[in-house]
Amino acid sequence: MAPAFTVLIPARLASSRLPDKPLADIAGLPMVVRVAQRARLSSAARVVVATDNERVAQACAAHAIETVMTQSGHPSGSDRLAEACRLLALPDAAIVVNVQGDEPLIDPALIDAVAALLQAHPEAAIGTAAHPITSPAEFANPNVVKVVTDARGLALYFSRAPIAWWRDGFTTGIHTLPDPAPLRHIGLYAYRVAFLRAFPDMQQAPMETTEALEQLRALWHGHRIAVTVAANAPGPGVDTPEDLIRVRALFGAAMP
């Protein structure tokens, strides 16, 4: 069973690929509202949208979604979450789950599973998720982030490269997958608030800037990341106009 936790949904209005993305209509509701409604189906004690835009706050208020207004100049999503924790007066021992504001098909059970990781792994500062990769093309794709774990389910490394590398099987290229299947990282995180407050002030890791993966900063500084493995890939997120068309079609076919 997941411990008591708060879901925080960062929602910035600016988006280079899809303007006004949080307010994009999905079956009659703004996308950020759809995300919050999905999060409310989890065991979260509280679901809060963290935004820097009054239009997003007004859209949430119209549907009884709690919001907190954050600054607009944050260099990263982690900084925005840390400010939200301060504004909400969350204690250091509290657990927050960061659900991205462009995931209207997020699985509430996966939210619970990620939150539960920090109860099961007191040594971990972060919980996250992954699922088995089934396609050699996906495994080779640098836009697909991979993760390898230890025997306890704690992350050893995240990379855009194909890891773990099958020494004997990949001599002529990546045409099949090793056994066990490699894992694709899912960008859903649970944090202890004390860690989240400290994270923005930590020095960037060299491997973080090389891979362009912020979670590597935590590993570089010695913090542990627990990983739950889902059986299947999550529903699609929305990054582009094409993604929005696809998600709208899914909502039209069967309302989650």
N, C-alpha and C positions, 0 to 999 in steps of 0.2 A: 504493500500500500504506500502511495506517495505521501511524504510529510506535508505539513502545511506550507504552501508556497504562493507567491504572487507572480502572475504573468505580466510582463512588460512588453508592449508592442511599440517599437519606435516607428514613427510615421512622418517622414519629411515630405513636403509637397514637391520640392525640386527633384526632377529626374530627367536626365539627358535623353534617355531612350523612350520614355513614356511620360510626357508632361502631366502633372496633377494626378499621378498614379494612385495615391491613397483614396481619391474621390472617384476613381473610375467606376462606372455603373456595372454591377454584376447582378443580373436578375432583379433589378429594382432597388438595390441597396449599394452604398459606397463600399469599395473593396475593404477598407479598413474596418468597417462595421462587420462585414462578413467574417474577417479574420477574428475579431473580438468575439463574435457569436460562437465560432468554432472553439475558441479557447475557453469559453464559459462552459462548454460541454466536458471539459477536463475536471479534475478535482481541485483546481485552483481556488484559494480562498478569496482572491481578488484579481480582477483583470483590468489593467490600466493602459491606455494609449499615451505614449510620450511623444509630444509633437511640438514643433516650433511655429505652427501656423494656425491662426484663428479659424480659418475655414474648416480645417480638419477637426478642430475642437468643437465647432458648431455642429458639424455632421454627426459627430459622436454623441453630443448632448441630445440631439434630436432622437436618438435611439437608445438613450439611457446608458451610454457607455462612458465610464469614468475616464477623465483625461488629466494629464499634468503638463503644464506649459514649460518647455525647456528652452535654453538658448539656441540661437540659430548657427553659431559659429563653431560647433564642435568638430574636431578633426576626424573623429571616428564614432561609430555607433556605441562603442564601449563608454566613451566620455558622456554621451547622452544618457545611457543607462545609469551611470554613476550619479549624474545630477538628479535623475528621477528618483533614485533611492534616497538621496539626501532630502529632496523636496517632500517625499512621502514619509520621511522619518522612519525608514525601515532599520531595524537593529542589525548589528554586524552578523549575528548568527542566522538571520533570515535567509531564505532561499528564494531567488527569483529565476524565472524561466524567460529567456528572450525569444519571443516568437516574432519573426519578421512580418512587417505589415503588408507584404506582397504574397502571402501564403494562405489564400482563402480556402484551400482544401486541406489544411493541416489536420492531422489525425489527433484528436484529443487524447487517445490512449498513449500515443508517442510522447506527448507533453508530460503525462503522468510518469511514464517510464524514465524519461530524462531527469525529472525532479527526484525520483526515487533513488537514482544513482548516488546522490550525495548523502543519503541516509545509509545506503549499503557500503559506501566507501568514504569513511570519515577522513581518510588521508588525502582525498581529492578536493581540489578547489573548484573544479568545473566538471559538469556532466554533458555529454553530447551523444550523438547517434550516428549509426552507419547502417548500410545494408549490403548484401552480397552483390558483386558485379557479375553479370551474366553474359556480357558482350565483350569480345576482344577489342573492338573499336572503342568502346567506352573506356576500357582499361588503358588504352593508349592515348586517350584524349587529355591534353593538359588542362582543359577547362573542367575536368572531373577530378575533384580532390580525393586522394586515396588516404587511408589510415591503416597502420598496423598496430596491433595491441600485444600486451604480454599475457601471461597465463591468467592473470586476475582481471583482464578486461580493461587495463589501463593503457592509454595511448603511448606508444613508443615514438611515433613520428607521423606527421602529415606531409603529403607531397603531391605536386601536380604530375610528378613522374610515375611510371608504372612500378608500384611497390606492393608486395615483395617481388623482386626480380627472380624469375625462374631461370637459373643458370643454364640448365641442360635443355629446357624446353623452348627457350627463346633464341637459340643460336641462329635460326634463319628468319627471325621476326616474330611478332606477336600474332599467331594464327589461332591459338586456343588459349585457355586459361589454366593456371595451376590449380591444384587441389591441396588445401581448401581454397575456396574462391576468395579473391581479394575483396576488400571492403571499400565502398564509396562513402565518403563522409557526408552526412546530412547536416546542414547549417542550423541546427537547433541546439541551444545551450542553456544549461542551468548553472547558476553561480551562487556561491556564498557571498553575501553582501560585503563582508569585510574584504574579500579578494577583489571584488568589483570596484570598490572605492580606491584600492591601491593600484590597480592595473594601469590606468592611464598615465601614471607617473613612472612606470617601469621603463627602463631603457629598451629601445627596440633591439631585437635580436638580429644578427647578421643574416641568419637563415630566413627570418621573417621577411626581410626586405628582398632577399633573393627569390623566394617562392611567392611573395605577395600573399602570405597567409598569417593573419594576426594571431591565431591560436599558438603559433610556434613561439611567440614571446613568452607565454606561460611555461612551456616546456623548458625553454632556455634558462629561465630563472628558477627551475627546480620544482615547479608546481605540477601536480598530477591531474590528468584529465581522464575521467572514467567514460567508457563507451558502452552503450547498449546497442545490440545488433537487431534491427527489425527484419522481419522475413522478406518484406517487399519494399520497393521504392515508394517514397511519399507521392502524393498528388502533385501535379505541376504548379510551380510558382509563376509569378507574372513579372517579367523583366522588359518585354517588348510588346508592341501592338499585336504581333502574331500570337504571343502567349495569351494576351487578353481575349482574343477571339476564341482560342481553344478552351480557355476556362469558362467563358460565357456559354459555349456549346455544352460543356459538361454539366453546368448548372441547369441549363435548359432541358437536358435529357433526363436528369434525376437530381432533384434538390437534395444536398447533403443534410 
